Amino acid sequence: MAPQDVSGHADLLDNGLDNGFDNGSQGEGDQAEIKAQDDAALLVRPDNPVAQCTGQNLANRTFQRTMGYKPVLHRTYTLFENFATTFAALYFVGGVRVTFSTGIAAGGNLAYWTSYLVTMVFTFITAAVIAEVCSASPSAGSIYLWAAEAGGPRFGRLLGFIVAWWSTTAWTTFCASNTQAAANYMLSEITVFKLDFPSDTDSVNFRAVQWICTEVLLAFAALLNFMPPRYFKYVFWFSAAVVMLDFFLNLIWLPIGVAQTWGFRTTHEAFMTTYNGTGAPDGWNWCLSYLATAGILIGFDASGHVAEETKNASVTAARGIFWSTVASGFGGLATIILFLFCAPDTETLMSFGSPQPFVPLYAAVLGDGGHIFMNFICIFALWLNTAIAIIAASRLVFAVARDGVLPFSGWVSKVNNGQPRNAVIVVWGVASLVTCTILPSNVAFTSLVSAAGVPSAAAYGLICLGRLFCTPTRFPKPQWSLGRWSKPFQLIGVFWNGWVVAILFSPYAWPVTGENLNYAPIIMAGVTILALISYFMMPESAWLPSDRITHFIDSKGATETVEEVHSEQGPVHR
């Protein structure tokens, strides 16, 4: 077959299937029409590179039908966009900035960087396990499906319910808390320029302004998600570019400013000093440093949520999860080392008295003009981070609604131009309501968002646990496989994420009072109870039936070849 004929068939598959749903009724597309288009696409030659790539896309669509889904989302994104989803969502520079003072307070510099090294290794291992599961099951909002499939026919439905509730809570609250972090950078200028306006969260006037800024930024981030896919992919590119710009500006500009002001810390001061700013016993104070380090790299499942929109997802999404986590991990390590040498002594850092202490730090070393530019980069990067978080959260909500579980599921799961735009509206609405809790009390908002990281870590551990004990051998072979390392990595993932959850449940300061109480365990328990209630009240036929899970784990998942699929329908004519 001539090359131009092959590319024509490739267009039929990649464009016919993806763009065949360009109107509001695409989520209701006819199954027979999709099947006919797939059959036409099967006529390509498998020994042709274009045809091979096309066959891999078809295998991913075939997997979706194996799980009972019709492929209704666009399939536009490549490895870079998938990589950038997690890379931008983790935003390692911003993560270090947000957790730096917390990490220093819990054990000092020595605890912070050593705990981060441990966090890097075990998070990479966990990401590898999750990437392997994603390779076998790449679909939108797939983390609860991974849990259900890892749990097998016996426990899969229970694990799927729990992780669906956990992850939805995690991503929607993260959208709210991340946007508030951007607002805090903006409002920290009150302290820098000594404006006659309160900068303390105890002030209702400050909280009102904080709420307005947060809601505006959140709304614009949600609006960005309505861009057509061919344009939204540039948001991924731009987000990754801004993260790297932030990193290199700090790497180059910050040392120059520090050298001209308070000077660098000595090697001993940067690496070997200890500090107890939590009031906890010394041993547990050191352990609390993991509260800061673990939070930097939680959320790497973001790439999996856009797997259904990624070409060759069974390989590409798995690579996106793992390598974006590795890149963010090493970037975070470089940022931590940089800040340890450039930050002032602990007492000075803690005395800045700003919602975000790095804003007055930048002001002190870079001057008014320099720090305003850096602050703009921080705010802009966090805003793009929120837009990426919304795309991940909306795909999760879309996946649950597609199963008919949510109220108004038909409307929520409706797809327009290959995008679940109504699911974006739902995520924006819930995140906006969470943000409203800033108004009555800062403690109320902090309590709600304190659970943002815990459910994700718990979900990772639960998936590892399911793979280790429930489906140790009965699971589709993924294209991105860990081989003999799979079982050891799953065991490590169980213990590591259990440790992370324990740390995130711990009080942050002693003595414990109502104001500094960590509400994450309470919120997590409440969400889990709701998950259990829905599990027992919802009939099995309505969501995640065991026979569907059995059908998947006994299949070849997303690795089924085009020839095998077509052989069930008749001979292939070439």
Secondary structure as UniProt FT lines:
FT   HELIX           3..11
FT   HELIX           12..17
FT   HELIX           18..19
FT   TURN            20..21
FT   TURN            24..25
FT   HELIX           26..28
FT   HELIX           31..41
FT   TURN            42..43
FT   TURN            46..47
FT   HELIX           49..66
FT   TURN            67..68
FT   HELIX           79..90
FT   HELIX           92..105
FT   HELIX           108..136
FT   TURN            140..142
FT   HELIX           143..187
FT   HELIX           189..192
FT   TURN            193..194
FT   TURN            201..202
FT   HELIX           204..224
FT   TURN            225..226
FT   HELIX           229..259
FT   TURN            260..262
FT   HELIX           267..271
FT   HELIX           282..287
FT   HELIX           289..296
FT   TURN            300..301
FT   HELIX           302..305
FT   HELIX           307..309
FT   TURN            311..312
FT   HELIX           313..342
FT   HELIX           346..350
FT   HELIX           358..402
FT   TURN            403..404
FT   TURN            407..408
FT   HELIX           409..412
FT   TURN            417..418
FT   HELIX           421..435
FT   HELIX           436..438
FT   TURN            439..440
FT   HELIX           442..449
FT   TURN            450..451
FT   HELIX           454..465
FT   HELIX           466..470
FT   HELIX           483..485
FT   HELIX           486..505
FT   TURN            514..516
FT   HELIX           520..537
FT   TURN            540..542
FT   HELIX           546..553
FT   HELIX           557..559
FT   HELIX           562..567
FT   TURN            568..569
//
